[in-house]
Amino acid sequence: MSEIRIAPRLSRIFVRFPHLAFSMLRSDDKVWKAWCYLMRGEINYAIIKEKLGGFEAMFGFCHSE
């Protein structure tokens, strides 16, 4: 069920803030790799939360600016 709730939230980031989202993907190798694994179906949102600390941790560097 969490997959169904998280996916729309993540897609809204890309729709509303495409330049920011792509900037994050370009500037952080950890974020890029996690995104690629997610898109290829090698990991899911639960794994991102468990192994990588969730999207807040992945994108956390944006909040420090």
Distance bins in CASP14 RR format, pairs under 12 A and 6 or more apart:
PFRMAT RR
TARGET T0000
AUTHOR 0000-0000-0000
RMODE 2
METHOD distances of the structure
MODEL  1
1 7 0 0 0 0 0 1 0 0 0 0 0
1 45 0 0 0 0 0 1 0 0 0 0 0
1 46 0 0 0 0 0 1 0 0 0 0 0
2 8 0 0 0 0 0 1 0 0 0 0 0
2 9 0 0 0 0 0 1 0 0 0 0 0
2 10 0 0 0 0 0 1 0 0 0 0 0
2 44 0 0 0 0 1 0 0 0 0 0 0
2 45 1 0 0 1 0 0 0 0 0 0 0
2 46 1 0 0 1 0 0 0 0 0 0 0
2 47 0 0 0 0 0 1 0 0 0 0 0
2 48 0 0 0 0 0 1 0 0 0 0 0
2 49 1 0 0 1 0 0 0 0 0 0 0
2 50 0 0 0 0 0 1 0 0 0 0 0
2 54 0 0 0 0 0 1 0 0 0 0 0
2 55 0 0 0 0 0 1 0 0 0 0 0
3 9 0 0 0 0 0 1 0 0 0 0 0
3 10 0 0 0 0 0 1 0 0 0 0 0
3 38 0 0 0 0 0 1 0 0 0 0 0
3 41 0 0 0 0 0 1 0 0 0 0 0
3 43 0 0 0 0 0 1 0 0 0 0 0
3 44 1 0 0 1 0 0 0 0 0 0 0
3 45 1 0 1 0 0 0 0 0 0 0 0
3 46 1 0 0 1 0 0 0 0 0 0 0
3 47 0 0 0 0 0 1 0 0 0 0 0
3 48 0 0 0 0 0 1 0 0 0 0 0
3 49 0 0 0 0 0 1 0 0 0 0 0
4 10 0 0 0 0 0 1 0 0 0 0 0
4 11 0 0 0 0 0 1 0 0 0 0 0
4 44 0 0 0 0 0 1 0 0 0 0 0
4 45 0 0 0 0 1 0 0 0 0 0 0
4 46 0 0 0 0 0 1 0 0 0 0 0
5 11 0 0 0 0 0 1 0 0 0 0 0
5 12 0 0 0 0 0 1 0 0 0 0 0
5 45 0 0 0 0 1 0 0 0 0 0 0
5 46 0 0 0 0 0 1 0 0 0 0 0
5 49 0 0 0 0 0 1 0 0 0 0 0
6 12 0 0 0 0 0 1 0 0 0 0 0
6 13 0 0 0 0 0 1 0 0 0 0 0
6 38 0 0 0 0 0 1 0 0 0 0 0
6 44 0 0 0 0 1 0 0 0 0 0 0
6 45 1 0 1 0 0 0 0 0 0 0 0
6 46 0 0 0 0 1 0 0 0 0 0 0
6 47 0 0 0 0 0 1 0 0 0 0 0
6 48 0 0 0 0 1 0 0 0 0 0 0
6 49 0 0 0 0 1 0 0 0 0 0 0
6 54 0 0 0 0 1 0 0 0 0 0 0
6 55 1 0 0 1 0 0 0 0 0 0 0
6 56 0 0 0 0 0 1 0 0 0 0 0
7 13 0 0 0 0 0 1 0 0 0 0 0
7 14 0 0 0 0 0 1 0 0 0 0 0
7 38 0 0 0 0 1 0 0 0 0 0 0
7 39 0 0 0 0 0 1 0 0 0 0 0
7 44 0 0 0 0 1 0 0 0 0 0 0
7 45 1 0 0 1 0 0 0 0 0 0 0
7 46 0 0 0 0 0 1 0 0 0 0 0
7 48 0 0 0 0 0 1 0 0 0 0 0
7 55 0 0 0 0 0 1 0 0 0 0 0
8 14 0 0 0 0 0 1 0 0 0 0 0
8 15 0 0 0 0 1 0 0 0 0 0 0
8 16 0 0 0 0 0 1 0 0 0 0 0
8 45 0 0 0 0 0 1 0 0 0 0 0
9 15 0 0 0 0 0 1 0 0 0 0 0
9 16 0 0 0 0 0 1 0 0 0 0 0
9 45 0 0 0 0 1 0 0 0 0 0 0
9 54 0 0 0 0 0 1 0 0 0 0 0
9 55 0 0 0 0 1 0 0 0 0 0 0
9 56 0 0 0 0 0 1 0 0 0 0 0
9 59 0 0 0 0 0 1 0 0 0 0 0
10 16 0 0 0 0 0 1 0 0 0 0 0
10 17 0 0 0 0 0 1 0 0 0 0 0
10 21 0 0 0 0 1 0 0 0 0 0 0
10 24 0 0 0 0 0 1 0 0 0 0 0
10 31 0 0 0 0 0 1 0 0 0 0 0
10 34 0 0 0 0 0 1 0 0 0 0 0
10 35 0 0 0 0 1 0 0 0 0 0 0
10 38 0 0 0 0 1 0 0 0 0 0 0
10 39 0 0 0 0 0 1 0 0 0 0 0
10 44 0 0 0 0 0 1 0 0 0 0 0
10 45 0 0 0 0 1 0 0 0 0 0 0
10 48 0 0 0 0 1 0 0 0 0 0 0
10 49 0 0 0 0 0 1 0 0 0 0 0
10 54 0 0 0 0 0 1 0 0 0 0 0
10 55 1 0 0 1 0 0 0 0 0 0 0
10 56 0 0 0 0 0 1 0 0 0 0 0
10 58 0 0 0 0 0 1 0 0 0 0 0
10 59 0 0 0 0 0 1 0 0 0 0 0
11 17 0 0 0 0 0 1 0 0 0 0 0
11 18 0 0 0 0 0 1 0 0 0 0 0
11 21 0 0 0 0 1 0 0 0 0 0 0
11 38 0 0 0 0 0 1 0 0 0 0 0
11 39 0 0 0 0 0 1 0 0 0 0 0
12 18 0 0 0 0 0 1 0 0 0 0 0
12 20 0 0 0 0 0 1 0 0 0 0 0
12 21 0 0 0 0 1 0 0 0 0 0 0
12 55 0 0 0 0 0 1 0 0 0 0 0
13 19 0 0 0 0 0 1 0 0 0 0 0
13 20 1 0 0 1 0 0 0 0 0 0 0
13 21 1 0 1 0 0 0 0 0 0 0 0
13 22 0 0 0 0 0 1 0 0 0 0 0
13 23 0 0 0 0 0 1 0 0 0 0 0
13 24 0 0 0 0 1 0 0 0 0 0 0
13 25 0 0 0 0 0 1 0 0 0 0 0
13 31 0 0 0 0 0 1 0 0 0 0 0
13 35 0 0 0 0 0 1 0 0 0 0 0
13 55 0 0 0 0 1 0 0 0 0 0 0
13 58 0 0 0 0 0 1 0 0 0 0 0
13 59 0 0 0 0 1 0 0 0 0 0 0
13 62 0 0 0 0 0 1 0 0 0 0 0
14 20 0 0 0 0 1 0 0 0 0 0 0
14 21 1 0 1 0 0 0 0 0 0 0 0
14 22 0 0 0 0 1 0 0 0 0 0 0
14 23 0 0 0 0 0 1 0 0 0 0 0
14 24 0 0 0 0 0 1 0 0 0 0 0
14 25 0 0 0 0 1 0 0 0 0 0 0
14 35 0 0 0 0 0 1 0 0 0 0 0
14 39 0 0 0 0 0 1 0 0 0 0 0
14 59 0 0 0 0 0 1 0 0 0 0 0
15 21 0 0 0 0 1 0 0 0 0 0 0
17 23 0 0 0 0 1 0 0 0 0 0 0
17 24 0 0 0 0 1 0 0 0 0 0 0
17 25 0 0 0 0 0 1 0 0 0 0 0
17 59 0 0 0 0 0 1 0 0 0 0 0
17 62 0 0 0 0 1 0 0 0 0 0 0
18 24 0 0 0 0 0 1 0 0 0 0 0
18 25 0 0 0 0 0 1 0 0 0 0 0
19 25 0 0 0 0 0 1 0 0 0 0 0
19 26 0 0 0 0 0 1 0 0 0 0 0
19 27 0 0 0 0 0 1 0 0 0 0 0
20 26 0 0 0 0 0 1 0 0 0 0 0
20 27 0 0 0 0 0 1 0 0 0 0 0
20 31 0 0 0 0 0 1 0 0 0 0 0
20 59 0 0 0 0 1 0 0 0 0 0 0
20 61 0 0 0 0 0 1 0 0 0 0 0
20 62 1 0 0 1 0 0 0 0 0 0 0
20 63 0 0 0 0 0 1 0 0 0 0 0
20 65 0 0 0 0 0 1 0 0 0 0 0
21 27 0 0 0 0 0 1 0 0 0 0 0
21 28 0 0 0 0 0 1 0 0 0 0 0
21 31 0 0 0 0 1 0 0 0 0 0 0
21 32 0 0 0 0 0 1 0 0 0 0 0
21 35 0 0 0 0 1 0 0 0 0 0 0
21 55 0 0 0 0 0 1 0 0 0 0 0
21 58 0 0 0 0 0 1 0 0 0 0 0
21 59 0 0 0 0 1 0 0 0 0 0 0
21 62 0 0 0 0 1 0 0 0 0 0 0
22 28 0 0 0 0 0 1 0 0 0 0 0
22 31 0 0 0 0 0 1 0 0 0 0 0
22 32 0 0 0 0 0 1 0 0 0 0 0
22 35 0 0 0 0 0 1 0 0 0 0 0
23 31 0 0 0 0 0 1 0 0 0 0 0
23 32 0 0 0 0 0 1 0 0 0 0 0
23 59 0 0 0 0 0 1 0 0 0 0 0
23 61 0 0 0 0 0 1 0 0 0 0 0
23 62 0 0 0 0 1 0 0 0 0 0 0
23 65 0 0 0 0 0 1 0 0 0 0 0
24 30 0 0 0 0 0 1 0 0 0 0 0
24 31 1 0 1 0 0 0 0 0 0 0 0
24 32 0 0 0 0 1 0 0 0 0 0 0
24 34 0 0 0 0 0 1 0 0 0 0 0
24 35 0 0 0 0 1 0 0 0 0 0 0
24 55 0 0 0 0 0 1 0 0 0 0 0
24 58 0 0 0 0 1 0 0 0 0 0 0
24 59 1 0 1 0 0 0 0 0 0 0 0
24 60 0 0 0 0 1 0 0 0 0 0 0
24 61 1 0 0 1 0 0 0 0 0 0 0
24 62 1 0 0 1 0 0 0 0 0 0 0
24 63 0 0 0 0 0 1 0 0 0 0 0
24 65 0 0 0 0 0 1 0 0 0 0 0
25 31 1 0 1 0 0 0 0 0 0 0 0
25 32 1 0 1 0 0 0 0 0 0 0 0
25 33 0 0 0 0 1 0 0 0 0 0 0
25 34 0 0 0 0 1 0 0 0 0 0 0
25 35 1 0 1 0 0 0 0 0 0 0 0
25 36 0 0 0 0 1 0 0 0 0 0 0
25 38 0 0 0 0 0 1 0 0 0 0 0
25 39 0 0 0 0 0 1 0 0 0 0 0
25 58 0 0 0 0 0 1 0 0 0 0 0
25 59 0 0 0 0 1 0 0 0 0 0 0
25 62 0 0 0 0 0 1 0 0 0 0 0
26 32 1 0 0 1 0 0 0 0 0 0 0
26 35 0 0 0 0 0 1 0 0 0 0 0
27 58 0 0 0 0 0 1 0 0 0 0 0
27 59 0 0 0 0 0 1 0 0 0 0 0
27 60 0 0 0 0 0 1 0 0 0 0 0
27 61 0 0 0 0 1 0 0 0 0 0 0
27 62 0 0 0 0 1 0 0 0 0 0 0
27 65 0 0 0 0 0 1 0 0 0 0 0
28 34 0 0 0 0 1 0 0 0 0 0 0
28 35 0 0 0 0 1 0 0 0 0 0 0
28 52 0 0 0 0 0 1 0 0 0 0 0
28 57 0 0 0 0 0 1 0 0 0 0 0
28 58 1 0 0 1 0 0 0 0 0 0 0
28 59 0 0 0 0 1 0 0 0 0 0 0
28 60 0 0 0 0 1 0 0 0 0 0 0
28 61 1 0 0 1 0 0 0 0 0 0 0
28 62 0 0 0 0 1 0 0 0 0 0 0
29 35 0 0 0 0 0 1 0 0 0 0 0
29 36 0 0 0 0 0 1 0 0 0 0 0
29 58 0 0 0 0 0 1 0 0 0 0 0
30 36 0 0 0 0 0 1 0 0 0 0 0
30 37 0 0 0 0 0 1 0 0 0 0 0
30 48 0 0 0 0 0 1 0 0 0 0 0
30 51 0 0 0 0 0 1 0 0 0 0 0
30 52 1 0 0 1 0 0 0 0 0 0 0
30 53 0 0 0 0 0 1 0 0 0 0 0
30 54 0 0 0 0 0 1 0 0 0 0 0
30 55 0 0 0 0 0 1 0 0 0 0 0
30 57 0 0 0 0 1 0 0 0 0 0 0
30 58 1 0 0 1 0 0 0 0 0 0 0
30 59 0 0 0 0 0 1 0 0 0 0 0
30 60 0 0 0 0 0 1 0 0 0 0 0
30 61 0 0 0 0 1 0 0 0 0 0 0
31 37 0 0 0 0 0 1 0 0 0 0 0
31 38 0 0 0 0 0 1 0 0 0 0 0
31 48 0 0 0 0 0 1 0 0 0 0 0
31 52 0 0 0 0 1 0 0 0 0 0 0
31 53 0 0 0 0 0 1 0 0 0 0 0
31 54 0 0 0 0 0 1 0 0 0 0 0
31 55 0 0 0 0 1 0 0 0 0 0 0
31 57 0 0 0 0 1 0 0 0 0 0 0
31 58 1 0 1 0 0 0 0 0 0 0 0
31 59 1 0 0 1 0 0 0 0 0 0 0
31 60 0 0 0 0 1 0 0 0 0 0 0
31 61 0 0 0 0 1 0 0 0 0 0 0
31 62 0 0 0 0 0 1 0 0 0 0 0
32 38 0 0 0 0 0 1 0 0 0 0 0
32 39 0 0 0 0 0 1 0 0 0 0 0
32 58 0 0 0 0 0 1 0 0 0 0 0
33 39 0 0 0 0 0 1 0 0 0 0 0
33 40 0 0 0 0 0 1 0 0 0 0 0
33 42 0 0 0 0 0 1 0 0 0 0 0
33 43 0 0 0 0 1 0 0 0 0 0 0
33 48 0 0 0 0 0 1 0 0 0 0 0
33 51 0 0 0 0 0 1 0 0 0 0 0
33 52 0 0 0 0 1 0 0 0 0 0 0
33 58 0 0 0 0 0 1 0 0 0 0 0
34 40 0 0 0 0 0 1 0 0 0 0 0
34 41 0 0 0 0 0 1 0 0 0 0 0
34 42 0 0 0 0 1 0 0 0 0 0 0
34 43 1 0 0 1 0 0 0 0 0 0 0
34 44 0 0 0 0 0 1 0 0 0 0 0
34 45 0 0 0 0 0 1 0 0 0 0 0
34 47 0 0 0 0 1 0 0 0 0 0 0
34 48 1 0 1 0 0 0 0 0 0 0 0
34 49 0 0 0 0 0 1 0 0 0 0 0
34 50 0 0 0 0 0 1 0 0 0 0 0
34 51 0 0 0 0 1 0 0 0 0 0 0
34 52 1 0 1 0 0 0 0 0 0 0 0
34 53 0 0 0 0 0 1 0 0 0 0 0
34 54 0 0 0 0 1 0 0 0 0 0 0
34 55 0 0 0 0 1 0 0 0 0 0 0
34 57 0 0 0 0 0 1 0 0 0 0 0
34 58 1 0 0 1 0 0 0 0 0 0 0
34 59 0 0 0 0 0 1 0 0 0 0 0
35 41 0 0 0 0 0 1 0 0 0 0 0
35 42 0 0 0 0 0 1 0 0 0 0 0
35 43 0 0 0 0 1 0 0 0 0 0 0
35 45 0 0 0 0 0 1 0 0 0 0 0
35 48 0 0 0 0 1 0 0 0 0 0 0
35 52 0 0 0 0 0 1 0 0 0 0 0
35 55 0 0 0 0 0 1 0 0 0 0 0
35 58 0 0 0 0 1 0 0 0 0 0 0
35 59 0 0 0 0 0 1 0 0 0 0 0
36 42 0 0 0 0 1 0 0 0 0 0 0
36 43 0 0 0 0 1 0 0 0 0 0 0
37 43 1 0 1 0 0 0 0 0 0 0 0
37 44 0 0 0 0 1 0 0 0 0 0 0
37 45 0 0 0 0 0 1 0 0 0 0 0
37 47 0 0 0 0 1 0 0 0 0 0 0
37 48 0 0 0 0 1 0 0 0 0 0 0
37 51 0 0 0 0 0 1 0 0 0 0 0
37 52 0 0 0 0 1 0 0 0 0 0 0
37 58 0 0 0 0 0 1 0 0 0 0 0
38 44 1 0 0 1 0 0 0 0 0 0 0
38 45 1 0 0 1 0 0 0 0 0 0 0
38 46 0 0 0 0 0 1 0 0 0 0 0
38 47 0 0 0 0 1 0 0 0 0 0 0
38 48 1 0 0 1 0 0 0 0 0 0 0
38 49 0 0 0 0 0 1 0 0 0 0 0
38 51 0 0 0 0 0 1 0 0 0 0 0
38 52 0 0 0 0 0 1 0 0 0 0 0
38 54 0 0 0 0 0 1 0 0 0 0 0
38 55 0 0 0 0 0 1 0 0 0 0 0
38 58 0 0 0 0 0 1 0 0 0 0 0
39 48 0 0 0 0 0 1 0 0 0 0 0
41 47 0 0 0 0 1 0 0 0 0 0 0
41 48 0 0 0 0 0 1 0 0 0 0 0
42 48 0 0 0 0 0 1 0 0 0 0 0
42 51 0 0 0 0 0 1 0 0 0 0 0
43 49 0 0 0 0 0 1 0 0 0 0 0
43 50 0 0 0 0 1 0 0 0 0 0 0
43 51 1 0 0 1 0 0 0 0 0 0 0
43 52 0 0 0 0 1 0 0 0 0 0 0
43 54 0 0 0 0 0 1 0 0 0 0 0
43 58 0 0 0 0 0 1 0 0 0 0 0
44 50 0 0 0 0 1 0 0 0 0 0 0
44 51 0 0 0 0 0 1 0 0 0 0 0
44 52 0 0 0 0 0 1 0 0 0 0 0
44 54 0 0 0 0 0 1 0 0 0 0 0
45 51 0 0 0 0 0 1 0 0 0 0 0
45 52 0 0 0 0 0 1 0 0 0 0 0
45 53 0 0 0 0 0 1 0 0 0 0 0
45 54 0 0 0 0 1 0 0 0 0 0 0
45 55 0 0 0 0 1 0 0 0 0 0 0
45 58 0 0 0 0 0 1 0 0 0 0 0
46 52 0 0 0 0 0 1 0 0 0 0 0
46 53 0 0 0 0 0 1 0 0 0 0 0
46 54 0 0 0 0 1 0 0 0 0 0 0
47 53 0 0 0 0 0 1 0 0 0 0 0
47 54 0 0 0 0 1 0 0 0 0 0 0
47 58 0 0 0 0 0 1 0 0 0 0 0
48 54 1 0 1 0 0 0 0 0 0 0 0
48 55 1 0 0 1 0 0 0 0 0 0 0
48 56 0 0 0 0 0 1 0 0 0 0 0
48 57 0 0 0 0 1 0 0 0 0 0 0
48 58 1 0 0 1 0 0 0 0 0 0 0
48 59 0 0 0 0 0 1 0 0 0 0 0
49 55 1 0 0 1 0 0 0 0 0 0 0
49 56 0 0 0 0 1 0 0 0 0 0 0
49 57 0 0 0 0 1 0 0 0 0 0 0
49 58 0 0 0 0 1 0 0 0 0 0 0
50 57 0 0 0 0 0 1 0 0 0 0 0
51 57 0 0 0 0 1 0 0 0 0 0 0
51 58 0 0 0 0 0 1 0 0 0 0 0
52 58 1 0 1 0 0 0 0 0 0 0 0
52 59 0 0 0 0 0 1 0 0 0 0 0
52 60 0 0 0 0 0 1 0 0 0 0 0
53 59 0 0 0 0 0 1 0 0 0 0 0
53 60 0 0 0 0 1 0 0 0 0 0 0
54 60 0 0 0 0 1 0 0 0 0 0 0
55 62 0 0 0 0 0 1 0 0 0 0 0
55 63 0 0 0 0 0 1 0 0 0 0 0
56 62 0 0 0 0 0 1 0 0 0 0 0
56 63 0 0 0 0 1 0 0 0 0 0 0
56 64 0 0 0 0 0 1 0 0 0 0 0
57 63 0 0 0 0 0 1 0 0 0 0 0
59 65 0 0 0 0 0 1 0 0 0 0 0
END
